Amino acid sequence: MRAEQLFDVSGRVAIVTGAASGIGLAMSDVLSANGAHVVMADIAKAQLDEAAESFRSEGRRVDARVLDVADLVAVDETIRAVAAQHGRLDTVFANAGITGGPGYTFPNGDMDHVSFELWDRVMQVNLTGAFATLRAAASVMKPRRRGSIVVTSSVAALRASHLPSHAYHASKAAIAQVVRVAALELGPHNVRVNAIAPGPFATGIGNGRLRSPEVAASFAATVPLGRVAQTEEIMGLALLLASDASSFMTGAIIPIDGGTQA
Ligand SMILES: NC(=O)c1ccc[n+]([C@@H]2O[C@H](COP(=O)([O-])OP(=O)(O)OC[C@H]3O[C@@H](n4cnc5c(N)ncnc54)[C@H](O)[C@@H]3O)[C@@H](O)[C@H]2O)c1
């Protein structure tokens, strides 16, 4: 079978949350470039509109929807509306996420400085918001007996590190476990649920700190490949999970981390 057929997503409808920047932007890019209709959802309206417009200017089928995934009612309404509008929903990337500050080796990153307000927001976005996204996607996919849901977790779900915050570790580990349970529950409905577990990617997260050479170097020191990733490097895995090339994959937490897990 040829790659174009194996990884075909043309004509499919996908939603990506956190689509205005970084990993979600790259996911939206690869899906729309390969013929999917992508609904890009993000809290940052200006950045979102700009990104969607740039894809549309290349003739791609892309919509922009302002959405805070911590607004659980809005998440449900948005996903149901997209499915109703298109009469289908094939893939949902629950990707939106925030760091909740730096890890304990950075100034004010130690546990004594953890703000419970920020802790709650991290949980609301990374855990509850991602679960609400997954749940709404599942509810429209189940009757059609088809669909692929992909949650962006993190290597911080798989092992502890001094670099991300306590809340970030907790939220990403918790959502990874939700993904496993959801895969069990949705398997009989032929809806697949997987998580990706990225290592350090140079994105806008944490005010873009991974783009600073010093911070990037501290992350790169933990990576066997010796560098942080560029956002384009998520594209292959995103296309795999959105397409039928991954038809027997569900319940997996897939590292994409330059070897960190080795
Ligand atoms: N960059 C990394 O090193 C790394 C590593 C592992 C996991 N991740 C995860 O990847 C995902 C994407 O992050 P990124 O690195 O591309 O960062 P990013 O900041 O470049 O992109 C995240 C996007 O999510 C949006 N967003 C934030 N809160 C939102 C909310 N409540 N509702 C809707 N959108 C919201 C932001 O506006 C932004 O456009 C996150 O879940 C993050 O935790 C990133």
The ligand as an ORCA input file, in Angstrom:
! r2SCAN-3c Opt
* xyz 0 1
  N       6.379     22.179     24.348
  C       6.702     21.150     25.089
  O       7.846     20.953     25.444
  C       5.642     20.162     25.501
  C       6.055     18.925     26.035
  C       5.096     18.008     26.410
  C       3.758     18.305     26.262
  N       3.393     19.520     25.747
  C       1.977     19.799     25.623
  O       1.683     20.141     24.295
  C       0.466     20.880     24.261
  C       0.642     22.075     23.374
  O       1.565     22.948     23.988
  P       2.690     23.732     23.173
  O       3.990     23.290     23.712
  O       2.449     23.640     21.734
  O       2.474     25.198     23.746
  P       1.958     26.558     23.070
  O       1.822     27.494     24.209
  O       2.835     26.919     21.924
  O       0.517     26.171     22.515
  C      -0.545     25.930     23.397
  C      -1.790     26.582     22.828
  O      -2.867     26.270     23.717
  C      -3.632     27.441     23.888
  N      -4.346     27.375     25.160
  C      -3.867     27.559     26.407
  N      -4.843     27.446     27.298
  C      -5.968     27.195     26.609
  C      -7.306     26.988     26.974
  N      -7.697     27.048     28.257
  N      -8.217     26.737     26.004
  C      -7.845     26.688     24.701
  N      -6.583     26.896     24.294
  C      -5.657     27.144     25.244
  C      -2.643     28.597     23.844
  O      -3.291     29.817     23.524
  C      -1.690     28.106     22.765
  O      -2.085     28.568     21.490
  C       0.154     21.200     25.721
  O      -0.833     20.316     26.208
  C       1.458     20.964     26.421
  O       1.297     20.670     27.768
  C       4.290     20.439     25.349
*
